[in-house]
Amino acid sequence: MRYFIIAGEASGDLHAANLVRALKEHDPEAAFAFMGGEMLTEATGIDPITHYREVAFMGIIPVLTHLGAIRRAGKRVQEEMQAFSPDVVIAVDYPGFNMRYVLPFVREQLGKPLVYYISPKVWAWKSWRFKTLKKYVDLMLCILPFEQEFFAKHNFPIVYVGNPCYDAVAPFIRPTIREQEQAVGESRQVALLCGSRQHEVKENLPLMLRVMKHFPDYSPVIAGAPGLTAEDYAPYIRGYNVPIVFGQTYQILRESKAALVTSGTATLETALIGTPQVVCYHVGGGRLANFVFDRFFTTPFISLTNLIAGEAIVPELFGGLFTEERLVSHLSLLLDNASPERASQLSGYELIRTRIGRGNTSRQAAQAILTRFSKKINRDIHI
């Protein structure tokens, strides 16, 4: 079959690449075109028609500032989809772009089936998007356990395929959290994961570095994000003796005593590996942002870690809570081997591992797609 894939950020690029490999196992004649990055390029052996860097913006101001570039990328994706004539289109996360430029076009112009891999968080906010999804999506592949019940009660075609984060970090997961703790021992390393976009680095990294000045006995390491370069970090690390390491995020987490993590997929990856963390995210508006979240969001948490656990496993500091004093206070507790806060997090991580399940997410996603849409492949698909 012919697959057109749209991945709008680094995590989507990674998970889409793993899906491509799984599809190839059972569909040797598979052909691909995509918007994405280096991971999809490696998996498919071809270049993206548009790199995700051209559309990787979040927040009102960044999106408005780059609206022209986003529109041009959307138009290019539509033209390339038309020219490629796929058998199925696979949208991966990134709802702002996909729901505007991909979903309506695929149904109304291409008339092809559309799979949404990693469903938009309509259960958290923007519930009006649910009607759009139901109108245009032929199959939803969800990666959070509670999403299956949410969509199923609305008679939505959905399959829970596990979580691709587990597959991505599996080689770095020790069998138990206790073994991870024993291996870390007296580590003096703290991992800094400040986001995968330029504006996230700008807004989060300076405060993270100021916080680390309060812990002179510990060495911070910045985990460089895919799609960014050393130049993206350079303006914010002047005066600090801190390394930036690319392509080794999971190994850095595995060897760190604790981590400061910008909210997103990285919070779940950090939990699965077993590294205590403070989730933090700069949001303009300060306390007003917290007020809006409390009043208008239908979920009490911003991190995947807490959402999956169903309780506050890790601290979430965003908006007016994202301050130097609070970060120092929470991090100091996590660096103490004997603190109840550290023990509580590690116990919660065990719960998260249980709820996520164990691996083969990409293969399960590929199976769901081929079972539903393939007319060429008649043999059984073995997972």
Backbone torsions as a table, in degrees:
resi	resn	phi	psi	omega
1	MET	NA	166.0	178.6
2	ARG	-107.9	125.5	-174.2
3	TYR	-118.9	129.3	172.6
4	PHE	-111.3	123.7	-173.0
5	ILE	-117.8	137.2	177.3
6	ILE	-121.4	111.2	176.6
7	ALA	-122.4	123.3	-171.1
8	GLY	-104.2	7.5	179.7
9	GLU	-160.4	175.0	-172.1
10	ALA	-61.4	-45.5	-177.9
11	SER	-65.4	-40.7	177.2
12	GLY	-64.1	-37.0	177.0
13	ASP	-60.8	-44.2	179.3
14	LEU	-63.3	-50.0	-175.8
15	HIS	-69.3	-34.9	176.8
16	ALA	-66.4	-36.9	178.6
17	ALA	-62.8	-42.0	177.6
18	ASN	-65.7	-35.8	176.7
19	LEU	-64.9	-40.9	178.0
20	VAL	-57.7	-45.4	-179.5
21	ARG	-62.2	-39.3	178.7
22	ALA	-68.1	-39.5	177.7
23	LEU	-63.4	-39.8	-179.8
24	LYS	-62.6	-31.9	-178.9
25	GLU	-60.7	-35.3	-173.4
26	HIS	-111.1	-6.5	179.6
27	ASP	-136.2	78.0	-174.5
28	PRO	-63.5	-17.9	178.2
29	GLU	-93.4	10.5	-176.5
30	ALA	-58.8	139.4	174.7
31	ALA	-124.8	144.1	-173.1
32	PHE	-131.2	149.9	163.8
33	ALA	-141.0	151.3	-173.4
34	PHE	-161.8	158.0	160.7
35	MET	-103.9	126.5	-177.2
36	GLY	178.2	-147.0	-175.2
37	GLY	-138.4	-151.2	-173.4
38	GLU	-64.3	-34.5	-179.0
39	MET	-64.7	-45.4	177.7
40	LEU	-68.4	-33.9	176.2
41	THR	-60.6	-44.9	179.0
42	GLU	-64.1	-41.3	-175.9
43	ALA	-71.9	-34.8	-176.0
44	THR	-96.2	-24.9	-176.1
45	GLY	81.0	12.3	178.8
46	ILE	-131.5	165.9	179.6
47	ASP	-87.6	153.8	177.6
48	PRO	-70.4	148.9	174.0
49	ILE	-73.7	-24.6	172.8
50	THR	-149.6	132.2	176.9
51	HIS	-79.8	144.0	-177.7
52	TYR	-63.0	-19.1	177.8
53	ARG	-57.9	-26.6	-177.7
54	GLU	-71.7	-16.9	-176.9
55	VAL	-128.0	3.1	-172.8
56	ALA	-80.1	70.7	178.9
57	PHE	-127.6	140.7	177.2
58	MET	-133.8	151.2	-178.3
59	GLY	94.6	151.5	-174.1
60	ILE	-60.6	-50.5	-175.6
61	ILE	-65.0	-50.9	178.7
62	PRO	-58.1	-39.5	-179.4
63	VAL	-67.1	-45.6	180.0
64	LEU	-63.4	-38.9	-179.4
65	THR	-63.5	-33.6	-175.8
66	HIS	-111.6	24.6	-175.3
67	LEU	-59.9	-39.4	179.6
68	GLY	-61.5	-44.5	-179.9
69	ALA	-64.9	-38.4	179.3
70	ILE	-65.8	-42.9	178.4
71	ARG	-62.7	-42.2	179.1
72	ARG	-63.4	-40.6	178.0
73	ALA	-64.6	-40.4	178.1
74	GLY	-61.5	-43.3	178.6
75	LYS	-64.1	-40.8	180.0
76	ARG	-64.1	-42.1	178.5
77	VAL	-61.4	-43.0	179.4
78	GLN	-62.5	-43.6	179.9
79	GLU	-64.2	-40.8	-179.4
80	GLU	-71.0	-34.7	175.0
81	MET	-62.5	-43.9	179.1
82	GLN	-60.2	-44.8	-178.0
83	ALA	-70.0	-35.9	-176.4
84	PHE	-76.6	-29.5	-179.9
85	SER	52.0	67.0	-176.4
86	PRO	-73.8	158.1	171.5
87	ASP	-79.8	-29.6	178.4
88	VAL	-151.0	143.7	176.3
89	VAL	-108.3	135.4	-179.0
90	ILE	-119.7	110.3	174.9
91	ALA	-91.6	132.2	-176.5
92	VAL	-115.7	107.7	176.7
93	ASP	52.1	-144.5	174.8
94	TYR	43.4	62.1	-171.9
95	PRO	-65.6	-33.1	-178.1
96	GLY	-55.6	-44.0	179.7
97	PHE	-79.8	-48.8	-174.2
98	ASN	-63.9	-39.1	-176.5
99	MET	-75.9	-19.8	179.0
100	ARG	-92.0	-45.2	-170.4
101	TYR	-106.4	-15.9	-173.2
102	VAL	-110.0	-57.3	-172.1
103	LEU	-57.2	-54.5	-179.4
104	PRO	-62.0	-38.7	-177.9
105	PHE	-64.1	-43.5	-177.9
106	VAL	-62.2	-42.5	-178.4
107	ARG	-75.8	-46.6	-170.3
108	GLU	-86.1	-28.9	-177.8
109	GLN	-106.1	-42.8	-178.2
110	LEU	-87.0	-35.6	-175.8
111	GLY	66.9	33.3	-178.9
112	LYS	-110.7	156.2	177.1
113	PRO	-67.9	146.9	-179.6
114	LEU	-125.7	129.8	175.4
115	VAL	-106.7	133.7	174.0
116	TYR	-108.4	111.6	-179.3
117	TYR	-101.4	122.4	-172.4
118	ILE	75.4	87.1	-170.0
119	SER	-67.1	146.1	175.2
120	PRO	-60.3	151.3	-174.3
121	LYS	-84.3	57.7	-178.2
122	VAL	-68.9	-17.1	177.5
123	TRP	-75.1	-13.8	-178.6
124	ALA	-95.5	-44.9	179.5
125	TRP	-166.1	174.8	-175.3
126	LYS	53.2	48.4	-177.9
127	SER	-62.3	-19.1	177.1
128	TRP	-62.0	-21.6	178.4
129	ARG	-67.2	-18.5	-177.9
130	PHE	-60.6	-40.3	179.7
131	LYS	-62.7	-38.1	177.8
132	THR	-64.8	-43.9	179.0
133	LEU	-60.9	-44.7	-177.1
134	LYS	-67.0	-29.6	-179.0
135	LYS	-73.4	-35.9	-169.5
136	TYR	-112.9	-20.1	-172.5
137	VAL	-94.5	130.5	179.3
138	ASP	-90.4	-28.6	179.1
139	LEU	-151.6	126.5	176.7
140	MET	-103.8	127.6	175.3
141	LEU	-108.8	108.9	-175.6
142	CYS	-99.6	154.5	-175.1
143	ILE	-122.6	3.5	176.3
144	LEU	-116.1	131.1	-172.1
145	PRO	-54.7	-39.9	-175.5
146	PHE	-76.3	-14.5	-179.6
147	GLU	-68.0	-33.1	-177.8
148	GLN	-59.3	-45.1	179.5
149	GLU	-66.2	-39.8	-178.6
150	PHE	-60.3	-49.6	-177.7
151	PHE	-74.7	-36.6	-176.5
152	ALA	-63.3	-34.0	-178.9
153	LYS	-68.4	-14.0	175.6
154	HIS	-102.7	16.6	179.3
155	ASN	56.9	41.1	-179.5
156	PHE	-93.8	136.9	178.3
157	PRO	-69.4	102.5	-172.5
158	ILE	-137.9	146.5	175.7
159	VAL	-134.3	129.5	172.2
160	TYR	-85.3	121.9	-174.0
161	VAL	-111.3	12.7	-172.9
162	GLY	86.8	-172.2	-177.7
163	ASN	-118.4	124.6	-177.6
164	PRO	-64.4	-19.2	176.8
165	CYS	-59.7	-37.0	-179.7
166	TYR	-63.9	-44.5	178.3
167	ASP	-60.6	-41.2	-175.8
168	ALA	-65.4	-39.6	-174.2
169	VAL	-99.4	-3.3	-173.7
170	ALA	-49.5	-43.0	-179.4
171	PRO	-64.6	-14.2	-176.6
172	PHE	-107.1	2.7	-179.5
173	ILE	-91.9	121.4	173.4
174	ARG	-78.2	153.7	-171.8
175	PRO	-52.4	-37.1	179.5
176	THR	-135.7	158.5	176.7
177	ILE	-62.8	-35.5	178.8
178	ARG	-60.2	-42.3	178.5
179	GLU	-66.1	-34.8	175.8
180	GLN	-63.5	-43.7	179.4
181	GLU	-62.3	-42.1	179.5
182	GLN	-64.8	-38.1	-178.7
183	ALA	-70.0	-38.0	179.6
184	VAL	-66.8	-39.4	176.5
185	GLY	52.9	-120.5	-177.8
186	GLU	-101.6	35.4	179.2
187	SER	-53.9	140.1	178.4
188	ARG	-113.5	26.0	-178.3
189	GLN	-107.1	137.1	174.7
190	VAL	-121.9	125.7	-179.2
191	ALA	-85.6	137.0	175.7
192	LEU	-114.7	113.5	176.8
193	LEU	-115.3	99.1	-168.5
194	CYS	-103.4	18.5	175.6
195	GLY	111.2	165.3	-176.1
196	SER	-108.5	4.9	-179.9
197	ARG	-120.7	154.6	-176.6
198	GLN	-59.1	-42.8	-177.0
199	HIS	-70.4	-26.9	176.4
200	GLU	-69.7	-40.6	176.0
201	VAL	-59.8	-46.6	-179.2
202	LYS	-60.0	-38.3	-173.2
203	GLU	-88.8	-23.4	-173.8
204	ASN	-109.0	-37.7	-173.6
205	LEU	-63.2	-43.5	-178.3
206	PRO	-56.5	-41.7	179.4
207	LEU	-69.7	-38.8	177.3
208	MET	-58.5	-42.7	-179.3
209	LEU	-67.9	-38.0	176.5
210	ARG	-63.5	-38.5	178.6
211	VAL	-61.4	-40.8	-177.0
212	MET	-67.0	-19.7	175.6
213	LYS	-63.2	-22.7	179.0
214	HIS	-78.9	-6.5	-177.4
215	PHE	-128.4	70.0	-175.0
216	PRO	-64.3	-18.9	179.7
217	ASP	-83.5	-3.0	-178.6
218	TYR	-115.8	148.8	-177.8
219	SER	-109.3	115.1	177.0
220	PRO	-77.9	146.1	174.0
221	VAL	-131.5	125.4	178.1
222	ILE	-86.3	122.8	175.7
223	ALA	-85.0	105.9	-178.0
224	GLY	-65.8	134.3	-176.3
225	ALA	-83.5	145.0	173.8
226	PRO	-59.5	142.0	179.6
227	GLY	90.1	-12.2	176.2
228	LEU	-109.7	165.6	179.4
229	THR	-126.5	172.1	178.8
230	ALA	-59.0	-31.7	179.4
231	GLU	-63.8	-29.5	178.9
232	ASP	-67.3	-25.5	-178.5
233	TYR	-96.9	-22.1	-170.6
234	ALA	-52.5	-43.7	-176.7
235	PRO	-63.0	-20.2	-171.5
236	TYR	-103.9	-7.1	-177.6
237	ILE	-109.9	4.6	177.4
238	ARG	-60.5	130.3	-178.6
239	GLY	90.1	-3.0	179.0
240	TYR	-116.1	138.1	175.5
241	ASN	-95.2	78.2	-175.8
242	VAL	-135.2	129.0	-179.5
243	PRO	-80.2	151.4	170.9
244	ILE	-113.2	121.1	-176.1
245	VAL	-118.9	122.5	-179.5
246	PHE	-99.5	147.8	173.9
247	GLY	74.6	11.0	-178.5
248	GLN	-135.3	30.0	-175.3
249	THR	-56.4	-46.3	-176.1
250	TYR	-68.3	-37.0	177.1
251	GLN	-67.0	-39.1	177.5
252	ILE	-60.8	-45.9	178.8
253	LEU	-62.4	-41.7	-177.6
254	ARG	-61.6	-29.7	-176.4
255	GLU	-98.8	0.7	-174.2
256	SER	-97.0	147.3	178.0
257	LYS	-73.2	-33.2	179.4
258	ALA	-160.7	174.9	-177.8
259	ALA	-147.6	146.4	167.3
260	LEU	-103.7	120.4	-168.6
261	VAL	-128.0	124.6	174.0
262	THR	-69.1	134.4	-174.4
263	SER	-54.8	139.1	-179.1
264	GLY	150.6	-160.9	179.9
265	THR	-57.1	-31.5	-177.0
266	ALA	-60.4	-28.1	-179.8
267	THR	-66.0	-38.4	178.1
268	LEU	-72.4	-41.1	177.7
269	GLU	-59.5	-41.5	179.5
270	THR	-63.9	-41.1	179.4
271	ALA	-66.0	-43.3	-178.8
272	LEU	-64.0	-37.8	177.5
273	ILE	-69.6	-32.7	175.3
274	GLY	105.0	24.8	-179.4
275	THR	-99.3	120.2	176.9
276	PRO	-55.7	143.3	-172.3
277	GLN	-145.2	155.6	166.3
278	VAL	-112.1	120.6	177.8
279	VAL	-85.1	127.8	-176.9
280	CYS	-144.2	148.3	-177.6
281	TYR	-159.3	126.9	176.5
282	HIS	-75.9	126.6	175.5
283	VAL	-130.2	126.3	178.6
284	GLY	-61.3	147.7	178.5
285	GLY	104.2	-11.2	176.9
286	GLY	57.8	-127.9	-177.4
287	ARG	-61.1	-27.8	178.3
288	LEU	-61.1	-37.8	178.3
289	ALA	-62.4	-40.0	177.6
290	ASN	-66.6	-38.0	178.2
291	PHE	-62.5	-45.7	179.9
292	VAL	-62.4	-43.1	179.7
293	PHE	-61.5	-45.6	-177.8
294	ASP	-64.6	-34.3	-173.9
295	ARG	-91.5	-30.6	-168.9
296	PHE	-117.4	-10.5	175.6
297	PHE	-92.9	146.5	-177.3
298	THR	-94.7	7.5	177.3
299	THR	-125.0	146.3	-178.0
300	PRO	-84.9	-3.3	-173.9
301	PHE	-130.7	157.4	175.4
302	ILE	-107.9	-17.9	-175.8
303	SER	-97.1	143.4	177.2
304	LEU	-61.8	-31.8	179.2
305	THR	-57.1	-51.6	-178.8
306	ASN	-73.0	-34.1	179.7
307	LEU	-63.3	-43.0	-179.7
308	ILE	-70.7	-39.3	179.5
309	ALA	-70.5	-29.0	-176.8
310	GLY	78.4	15.4	178.9
311	GLU	-158.4	169.0	-175.6
312	ALA	-80.6	83.7	177.9
313	ILE	-76.6	-43.4	-177.9
314	VAL	-119.2	148.0	177.3
315	PRO	-69.6	142.9	179.5
316	GLU	-120.2	109.7	-177.8
317	LEU	-112.1	105.0	178.5
318	PHE	-143.4	165.6	-177.8
319	GLY	61.4	-130.1	-179.8
320	GLY	-69.7	-13.4	179.5
321	LEU	-86.3	-11.6	-177.9
322	PHE	-84.3	80.4	-177.8
323	THR	-127.6	158.1	179.6
324	GLU	-60.5	-43.8	-177.6
325	GLU	-61.2	-44.8	-178.3
326	ARG	-68.7	-41.0	178.8
327	LEU	-62.6	-41.8	178.4
328	VAL	-61.5	-44.2	-178.3
329	SER	-61.8	-47.5	-178.2
330	HIS	-70.3	-40.4	-179.2
331	LEU	-65.5	-37.9	180.0
332	SER	-61.3	-36.4	178.1
333	LEU	-67.6	-37.2	-178.2
334	LEU	-75.8	-21.4	178.0
335	LEU	-83.9	-5.1	178.5
336	ASP	-93.9	112.9	-177.3
337	ASN	-57.5	-28.4	-173.8
338	ALA	-97.5	3.1	-174.4
339	SER	-76.1	141.7	175.7
340	PRO	-60.3	-31.1	-178.7
341	GLU	-65.2	-41.3	177.9
342	ARG	-66.8	-46.1	-179.7
343	ALA	-61.6	-38.8	-179.5
344	SER	-65.2	-42.0	178.1
345	GLN	-61.5	-46.6	-176.8
346	LEU	-64.0	-35.8	176.3
347	SER	-65.9	-41.3	178.1
348	GLY	-64.3	-33.9	178.5
349	TYR	-61.9	-37.4	177.4
350	GLU	-60.5	-41.3	178.3
351	LEU	-62.1	-42.8	-178.8
352	ILE	-63.5	-43.6	177.8
353	ARG	-58.2	-40.8	-179.6
354	THR	-65.0	-43.1	-176.6
355	ARG	-72.6	-31.3	-179.4
356	ILE	-69.9	-37.7	-174.5
357	GLY	94.9	-174.3	-173.0
358	ARG	-123.3	98.3	163.1
359	GLY	59.6	-172.5	-179.0
360	ASN	61.4	24.4	-178.3
361	THR	-60.1	-47.7	-177.5
362	SER	-62.4	-40.2	178.9
363	ARG	-67.7	-38.1	177.5
364	GLN	-66.1	-37.6	176.7
365	ALA	-65.4	-43.4	178.5
366	ALA	-62.6	-41.7	178.4
367	GLN	-60.3	-44.4	-179.1
368	ALA	-62.3	-41.2	-179.8
369	ILE	-66.8	-47.8	-176.7
370	LEU	-69.4	-37.9	178.4
371	THR	-62.7	-37.6	-175.9
372	ARG	-81.6	-36.3	-167.5
373	PHE	-120.4	-17.1	-173.8
374	SER	-79.2	128.4	173.6
375	LYS	-106.2	-9.5	-176.6
376	LYS	-92.6	-26.4	-173.3
377	ILE	-105.6	111.5	-174.7
378	ASN	-106.8	-11.9	-179.3
379	ARG	-76.5	161.4	177.5
380	ASP	-66.1	147.7	176.5
381	ILE	-105.6	118.2	-177.1
382	HIS	-102.8	127.1	179.9
383	ILE	-95.2	NA	NA
